[in-house]
Each structure stands twice: as structure tokens, then as C-alpha cells.
Amino acid sequence: MAELSPAVLALLAQHGLLKPLFRQIQLQNALAQERLQEEERQQVMAAFAQERQLGSAEELDQWRQEQLLSRDALFALIERPLRLRRHCERLFRPKAEARFLDRKNQLDRVVYSLIRLADEGLARELYLRLDEGESNFADLAAEFSEGPERSTRGVVGPAPLTQAHPLLVERLRTATPGVVQEPFRIERWWLVFRLESLTPATFDEAMAQQMSQELFEEWLEAEVSAELNALRSQLITPAEEGMPA
């Protein structure tokens, strides 16, 4: 970033634009390493135009000008998803399975029905109605639940299992699908839930791509942080560094 003066860098930082700019530059430099065949470039160009309903080369060029893009910038934008996928696969795919094994518990996906209440007595009453088959979970959740799940008639997910509160996660892992669980307390809430499905994560092709991209994102974040740290002395005086937040 030597071509930008300290004043310009400070202005970008003031408006929260410095880190996004560094990120895009690092990303562009990394993806420039990937070489595409002309046939691949034509395919992604056609897909891009079709997605935006641009039926001719003239319409695509008009769109480019409206976005204030040079031709090289347009090509970089269109080719970025393919270059990113290729880059992640080439450099990070060998580490993808190890990352998956480290993260597997976080990647399991769950669907469950939930009613969240502040009143213990009401929670127990609703549990009994559900356990005895007198009421429908979705109807009770829509009428009584006091959390955001009320708008989905109690259904939560599919979502990562670990997105839930740790105490709820423990119960979800051991619950029998389709069985309403007795009310229990988390903080100020009484919860009644029913596990619908728990899908363990598997290391398939889609998961390998996801893990590879996560590793790339970590690398990119580290590179951007290093760039920003190198500029710290130019943008922040010693006196400012010691100021309280």
C-alpha cells in the first residue's frame, strides 16, 4: 500500500474502509496465481451474463460501464468464484479433512421444536398436554412461546447443533427424536423441546470445499492483520495508543 499516502490511509481507516480494501487486494493477489483455460473463462462469462439476464455482449458491456468497471476488473469479478474454488482446492484441500475432524461437533445439524416460557407452571402444563397428545406442538408454540421460534411455530433449524445454548446442546445430543422432553431451566427461561432430527456431519465433497475455504479465510485474515499492524506506527501516535477506549 506504499502508493497511498498516510493521509489517505488515515481517511480510509476513519470510515472503516481500510481493512476491506486490504482484504480485497490480498484476495486479488492470491487468486491471480490461478490460471484458467479460455474455455473455462467463456463458461463463467456466459453464466454471469445469464444470471443477470444480459443477452448480448453489448448489454454486458453496458452493464460494465454502469458499474464503472474496466474490462480487466469485469473479468476479475466474473472469474473470482472459480479462481477462489481452484485456489482453495490447490492449497488447502490437503488440510481439509483434519479441520473437519477438529470441527465435526460444531458441524452436526439439528432440527427441533421449542417452546420458551418464563412461567414454570405454564411450561409444565404445556408439556403434559403435549405428552398426552392433547395438543399440537406447532399450535402451542405459535400461541405461547416467548422467543423468536414463535414465528416459526416452534421449529428451529436446520441449524448447526452448537448454535444452541450449551445446556440445550447436551440434551439434544441424547434426546430421542419425536419425544417431548420435560421442561428444564436455562437462565430465566423454561424450555420444552422435541428433537425432530440430528444429522451428523460427513466429510463429503461439499464439506471438503467448505473446510478448504475456511482455512483460506483464516489465512487471508492473518495476512490482512499483518498488513494493518505494519501500518500502525504511521496511523497511530504513541500518545493515541495509550488512550482509553
C-alpha positions as CSV (number, residue, x, y, z in Angstrom):
1,M,0.0,0.0,0.0
2,A,3.0,2.2,-0.4
3,E,1.2,4.1,-3.2
4,L,-1.3,5.6,-0.7
5,S,-0.2,8.5,1.5
6,P,-0.6,8.3,5.3
7,A,-3.4,10.9,5.0
8,V,-5.4,8.7,2.5
9,L,-4.8,5.6,4.7
10,A,-6.0,7.5,7.8
11,L,-9.1,8.7,5.9
12,L,-9.9,5.1,4.8
13,A,-9.4,3.9,8.4
14,Q,-11.7,6.7,9.7
15,H,-14.5,5.4,7.5
16,G,-13.9,1.7,8.2
17,L,-12.7,1.1,4.6
18,L,-9.0,0.3,5.2
19,K,-9.4,-3.3,6.3
20,P,-11.9,-4.2,3.5
21,L,-9.6,-2.6,1.0
22,F,-6.6,-4.6,2.2
23,R,-8.7,-7.7,2.2
24,Q,-9.7,-7.2,-1.5
25,I,-6.1,-6.5,-2.5
26,Q,-4.8,-9.6,-0.8
27,L,-7.6,-11.7,-2.3
28,Q,-6.9,-10.4,-5.7
29,N,-3.2,-11.1,-5.4
30,A,-3.8,-14.7,-4.2
31,L,-6.3,-15.5,-6.9
32,A,-4.1,-14.1,-9.6
33,Q,-2.0,-17.2,-9.1
34,E,-4.7,-19.4,-10.6
35,R,-4.7,-19.9,-14.4
36,L,-7.9,-20.6,-16.2
37,Q,-8.4,-22.1,-19.6
38,E,-10.0,-20.0,-22.2
39,E,-13.0,-22.4,-22.3
40,E,-13.4,-22.0,-18.6
41,R,-13.4,-18.2,-18.9
42,Q,-16.0,-18.3,-21.6
43,Q,-18.2,-20.6,-19.5
44,V,-18.2,-18.4,-16.4
45,M,-18.7,-15.3,-18.6
46,A,-21.8,-16.9,-20.1
47,A,-23.1,-18.0,-16.7
48,F,-22.6,-14.5,-15.3
49,A,-24.5,-12.9,-18.2
50,Q,-27.3,-15.3,-18.0
51,E,-27.7,-14.8,-14.3
52,R,-28.1,-11.1,-14.8
53,Q,-30.2,-11.5,-17.9
54,L,-27.7,-9.8,-20.2
55,G,-28.5,-11.3,-23.6
56,S,-25.6,-9.9,-25.7
57,A,-22.0,-8.7,-25.5
58,E,-23.3,-5.2,-25.9
59,E,-25.6,-5.5,-22.9
60,L,-22.8,-6.9,-20.8
61,D,-20.5,-4.1,-21.8
62,Q,-23.2,-1.5,-20.9
63,W,-23.6,-3.2,-17.5
64,R,-19.9,-3.0,-17.1
65,Q,-19.8,0.8,-17.8
66,E,-22.8,1.4,-15.4
67,Q,-20.8,-0.3,-12.6
68,L,-17.7,1.8,-13.5
69,L,-15.6,-1.2,-14.2
70,S,-12.7,-1.6,-16.6
71,R,-12.7,-4.7,-18.7
72,D,-10.0,-6.3,-16.6
73,A,-12.0,-5.5,-13.5
74,L,-15.1,-7.1,-15.0
75,F,-13.1,-10.3,-15.9
76,A,-11.7,-10.4,-12.4
77,L,-15.2,-10.1,-10.9
78,I,-16.7,-12.8,-13.1
79,E,-13.8,-15.2,-12.7
80,R,-13.4,-14.8,-8.9
81,P,-15.7,-17.6,-7.7
82,L,-13.9,-20.2,-9.9
83,R,-10.4,-18.9,-9.1
84,L,-11.3,-19.0,-5.4
85,R,-12.5,-22.5,-5.6
86,R,-9.4,-23.6,-7.5
87,H,-7.1,-21.8,-5.1
88,C,-8.7,-23.3,-2.0
89,E,-8.6,-26.7,-3.5
90,R,-5.0,-26.4,-4.6
91,L,-3.5,-25.0,-1.4
92,F,-5.9,-26.0,1.4
93,R,-7.7,-29.2,0.4
94,P,-4.9,-31.4,1.9
95,K,-5.7,-29.9,5.3
96,A,-9.5,-30.0,4.9
97,E,-10.1,-33.4,6.5
98,A,-8.1,-32.6,9.6
99,R,-10.0,-29.4,10.0
100,F,-13.3,-31.3,9.6
101,L,-12.3,-33.7,12.4
102,D,-11.5,-30.8,14.7
103,R,-14.8,-29.1,13.9
104,K,-17.1,-32.1,13.5
105,N,-19.1,-31.5,16.7
106,Q,-19.8,-27.9,15.5
107,L,-20.9,-29.0,12.1
108,D,-23.6,-31.5,13.1
109,R,-27.0,-30.1,12.1
110,V,-30.2,-30.3,14.1
111,V,-33.9,-29.6,13.7
112,Y,-36.0,-29.3,16.9
113,S,-39.3,-27.9,18.1
114,L,-39.1,-25.4,21.0
115,I,-41.4,-23.6,23.4
116,R,-39.7,-21.0,25.6
117,L,-41.6,-19.6,28.6
118,A,-40.8,-17.5,31.7
119,D,-43.6,-19.3,33.7
120,E,-42.6,-22.7,35.1
121,G,-46.2,-23.7,35.8
122,L,-47.3,-22.9,32.2
123,A,-44.3,-24.8,30.8
124,R,-45.3,-27.9,32.8
125,E,-48.9,-27.6,31.8
126,L,-48.0,-27.4,28.1
127,Y,-45.6,-30.3,28.5
128,L,-48.4,-32.5,29.9
129,R,-50.7,-31.5,27.1
130,L,-48.1,-32.5,24.5
131,D,-47.1,-35.7,26.3
132,E,-50.6,-36.9,26.5
133,G,-51.3,-36.0,22.9
134,E,-54.0,-33.3,23.7
135,S,-52.3,-30.5,21.7
136,N,-50.1,-29.9,18.7
137,F,-46.6,-28.6,19.3
138,A,-46.7,-26.1,16.5
139,D,-50.0,-24.6,17.7
140,L,-48.8,-24.3,21.3
141,A,-45.5,-22.7,20.2
142,A,-47.3,-20.2,18.0
143,E,-49.6,-19.3,20.8
144,F,-47.4,-19.4,23.9
145,S,-43.7,-19.3,23.1
146,E,-42.0,-16.1,24.1
147,G,-38.9,-16.5,21.9
148,P,-38.2,-15.9,18.2
149,E,-39.3,-19.5,17.5
150,R,-42.9,-18.4,18.0
151,S,-42.8,-17.0,14.4
152,T,-41.8,-20.4,13.0
153,R,-44.4,-22.3,15.1
154,G,-41.6,-23.6,17.3
155,V,-39.4,-25.1,14.6
156,V,-35.7,-24.3,14.9
157,G,-33.3,-25.3,12.1
158,P,-31.9,-27.0,10.2
159,A,-29.0,-25.3,12.0
160,P,-25.6,-26.1,13.4
161,L,-26.1,-28.0,16.7
162,T,-23.7,-25.8,18.6
163,Q,-25.7,-22.7,17.7
164,A,-28.0,-23.6,20.6
165,H,-27.2,-22.9,24.3
166,P,-24.6,-25.4,25.6
167,L,-27.1,-26.9,28.1
168,L,-29.6,-27.4,25.4
169,V,-27.0,-28.9,23.1
170,E,-26.3,-31.6,25.8
171,R,-29.9,-32.6,25.9
172,L,-30.4,-32.5,22.1
173,R,-27.4,-34.9,21.7
174,T,-29.1,-37.6,23.9
175,A,-32.8,-36.9,23.1
176,T,-34.9,-39.4,21.2
177,P,-36.4,-37.9,18.0
178,G,-40.2,-37.3,18.3
179,V,-40.3,-37.4,22.1
180,V,-41.3,-34.3,24.0
181,Q,-38.8,-33.5,26.8
182,E,-39.8,-32.4,30.3
183,P,-39.4,-28.6,31.0
184,F,-35.9,-27.5,32.2
185,R,-34.5,-24.2,33.0
186,I,-31.8,-22.2,31.2
187,E,-31.2,-18.8,32.8
188,R,-34.7,-17.2,33.2
189,W,-36.4,-19.4,30.7
190,W,-38.2,-22.7,31.0
191,L,-37.8,-24.8,27.8
192,V,-40.0,-27.6,26.4
193,F,-38.5,-29.2,23.3
194,R,-38.7,-32.1,21.0
195,L,-35.9,-33.3,18.8
196,E,-37.0,-33.7,15.2
197,S,-33.7,-34.8,13.6
198,L,-30.0,-34.8,14.3
199,T,-27.8,-35.2,11.2
200,P,-24.1,-35.9,11.9
201,A,-21.7,-34.0,9.6
202,T,-19.9,-36.1,7.0
203,F,-16.8,-35.4,5.1
204,D,-18.1,-35.3,1.5
205,E,-17.1,-33.1,-1.4
206,A,-19.2,-30.2,-0.3
207,M,-17.7,-30.4,3.2
208,A,-14.2,-30.6,1.8
209,Q,-14.8,-27.4,-0.1
210,Q,-16.2,-25.7,2.9
211,M,-13.3,-26.7,5.1
212,S,-10.8,-25.6,2.4
213,Q,-12.5,-22.2,2.2
214,E,-12.5,-21.8,5.9
215,L,-8.7,-22.4,6.0
216,F,-8.2,-19.9,3.2
217,E,-10.3,-17.3,5.1
218,E,-8.1,-17.8,8.2
219,W,-5.0,-17.3,6.1
220,L,-6.5,-14.2,4.5
221,E,-7.4,-12.7,7.8
222,A,-3.9,-13.3,9.1
223,E,-2.4,-11.6,6.1
224,V,-4.6,-8.6,6.4
225,S,-3.9,-8.3,10.1
226,A,-0.2,-8.3,9.4
227,E,-0.6,-5.5,6.8
228,L,-2.6,-3.4,9.3
229,N,-0.1,-4.0,12.1
230,A,2.7,-2.8,9.8
231,L,0.8,0.5,9.3
232,R,0.0,1.1,12.9
233,S,3.0,3.3,13.6
234,Q,2.1,5.5,10.6
235,L,-1.6,6.0,11.6
236,I,-1.5,6.0,15.5
237,T,0.9,8.1,17.5
238,P,2.4,6.7,20.8
239,A,0.1,9.1,22.7
240,E,-3.0,7.9,21.0
241,E,-2.0,4.2,21.5
242,G,-2.3,4.7,25.3
243,M,-5.7,6.5,25.2
244,P,-8.6,4.7,26.9
245,A,-11.2,3.2,24.5
